[in-house]
């Protein structure tokens, strides 16, 4: 984690995709929510699943699960 990063995006293959089982989940960290959203959109465009949130000790704590990430990341959907 880089100094000053506040947001993370964890990503990997869809659990229902048996052809991608060998790909491990990964996490990247970001200084801003906008950067995290842009990265999440790139991950979703590749057909991967993702979740995001704020890193401790940042407050208020925010967690964006896989079911909400597309709406959170896409400004056209209210993100």
LOLO-934592 format. One record per residue: x, z, y of N, C-alpha, C in turn. Coordinates in steps of 0.02 Angstrom, whole numbers, plus 50000, padded with zeros to 5 digits. Example, Ala and Ser with C-alpha at 12.3 -4.5 7.8 and 13.67 -1.06 7.14 Angstrom:
# LOLO-934592
SITE;n_east;n_up;n_north;ca_east;ca_up;ca_north;c_east;c_up;c_north
SITE;50660;50390;49716;50615;50390;49775;50660;50390;49835
SITE;50642;50354;49888;50684;50357;49947;50645;50394;50002
This chain:
# LOLO-934592
SITE;n_east;n_up;n_north;ca_east;ca_up;ca_north;c_east;c_up;c_north
SITE;50043;50000;49941;50000;50000;50000;50045;50000;50062
SITE;50029;49956;50108;50067;49952;50170;50043;50005;50219
SITE;50089;50029;50260;50072;50080;50310;50018;50053;50357
SITE;49966;50092;50368;49913;50072;50414;49856;50035;50383
SITE;49861;50019;50319;49805;49985;50286;49746;50033;50278
SITE;49687;50006;50290;49626;50047;50287;49579;50023;50232
SITE;49577;49958;50219;49530;49928;50171;49565;49904;50109
SITE;49529;49903;50053;49554;49873;49991;49502;49824;49964
SITE;49525;49775;49926;49482;49731;49887;49512;49729;49817
SITE;49472;49748;49768;49491;49745;49698;49456;49685;49668
SITE;49492;49646;49628;49463;49584;49603;49489;49568;49533
SITE;49451;49528;49498;49471;49507;49431;49417;49463;49402
SITE;49425;49446;49338;49376;49402;49307;49310;49438;49297
SITE;49257;49399;49293;49192;49425;49277;49195;49452;49205
SITE;49170;49513;49195;49174;49543;49128;49138;49503;49075
SITE;49092;49460;49095;49057;49419;49046;49095;49355;49029
SITE;49150;49341;49065;49190;49281;49054;49243;49296;49002
SITE;49230;49278;48939;49276;49294;48885;49341;49254;48889
SITE;49341;49197;48924;49402;49157;48930;49452;49187;48978
SITE;49430;49234;49019;49475;49263;49069;49496;49334;49051
SITE;49487;49353;48988;49502;49422;48968;49575;49442;48981
SITE;49620;49394;48978;49691;49411;48986;49710;49425;49059
SITE;49668;49406;49105;49683;49417;49176;49666;49489;49195
SITE;49715;49524;49222;49705;49593;49241;49672;49598;49310
SITE;49639;49654;49322;49612;49666;49388;49670;49682;49435
SITE;49664;49662;49498;49715;49674;49548;49683;49702;49611
SITE;49723;49731;49653;49699;49759;49716;49746;49738;49772
SITE;49717;49719;49828;49756;49706;49890;49729;49750;49944
SITE;49771;49770;49990;49750;49813;50046;49757;49775;50112
SITE;49718;49797;50161;49713;49762;50225;49708;49812;50282
SITE;49732;49791;50340;49728;49832;50400;49658;49832;50431
SITE;49619;49779;50419;49554;49775;50452;49500;49754;50402
SITE;49438;49772;50419;49381;49752;50378;49373;49676;50378
SITE;49387;49644;50435;49380;49571;50439;49427;49537;50390
SITE;49490;49560;50388;49538;49531;50341;49516;49541;50268
SITE;49489;49600;50253;49464;49614;50186;49406;49568;50169
SITE;49361;49557;50217;49303;49514;50205;49325;49441;50193
SITE;49372;49417;50232;49397;49349;50223;49428;49340;50154
SITE;49468;49389;50133;49498;49385;50067;49445;49389;50012
SITE;49397;49433;50020;49343;49438;49970;49306;49372;49963
SITE;49293;49337;50017;49259;49273;50013;49301;49222;49974
SITE;49367;49223;49983;49410;49179;49944;49407;49195;49870
SITE;49406;49259;49853;49403;49281;49784;49336;49260;49753
SITE;49281;49270;49789;49215;49252;49764;49210;49176;49754
SITE;49241;49137;49798;49240;49064;49793;49276;49041;49729
SITE;49323;49081;49704;49359;49064;49642;49320;49085;49580
SITE;49262;49115;49590;49221;49136;49533;49240;49203;49503
SITE;49281;49241;49540;49301;49307;49516;49253;49359;49543
SITE;49254;49418;49514;49213;49473;49540;49257;49516;49585
SITE;49226;49553;49630;49264;49594;49676;49223;49654;49697
SITE;49259;49705;49720;49229;49762;49753;49277;49781;49809
SITE;49254;49820;49856;49295;49837;49914;49278;49906;49939
SITE;49318;49930;49985;49304;49995;50015;49362;50017;50059
SITE;49353;50076;50087;49405;50105;50129;49449;50150;50087
SITE;49512;50153;50108;49561;50195;50073;49559;50266;50100
SITE;49573;50314;50057;49578;50383;50080;49640;50389;50124
SITE;49641;50427;50175;49590;50474;50197;49544;50446;50252
SITE;49539;50380;50257;49499;50350;50310;49426;50372;50305
SITE;49398;50389;50362;49328;50411;50366;49292;50368;50417
SITE;49230;50351;50409;49189;50369;50351;49207;50326;50291
SITE;49202;50356;50233;49217;50322;50170;49164;50268;50158
SITE;49186;50208;50142;49140;50154;50127;49160;50122;50060
SITE;49110;50108;50019;49120;50076;49955;49071;50018;49950
SITE;49097;49959;49933;49056;49900;49925;49063;49877;49852
SITE;49010;49885;49814;49011;49866;49744;49003;49791;49733
SITE;49014;49769;49673;49008;49697;49657;48940;49668;49675
SITE;48887;49707;49669;48820;49681;49684;48809;49670;49758
SITE;48847;49704;49801;48838;49698;49873;48893;49659;49908
SITE;48946;49642;49872;49005;49615;49907;48993;49548;49941
SITE;48953;49505;49911;48942;49440;49942;48905;49448;50009
SITE;48855;49490;50011;48818;49502;50073;48864;49536;50125
SITE;48906;49583;50103;48951;49618;50148;49002;49570;50179
SITE;49029;49525;50138;49084;49482;50159;49062;49421;50199
SITE;49002;49397;50187;48979;49335;50218;48939;49348;50281
SITE;48966;49328;50340;48930;49341;50403;48862;49307;50405
SITE;48854;49252;50369;48791;49217;50368;48737;49255;50330
SITE;48759;49303;50288;48712;49343;50250;48703;49413;50279
SITE;48730;49423;50338;48722;49488;50372;48781;49534;50365
SITE;48838;49508;50339;48897;49550;50329;48938;49559;50390
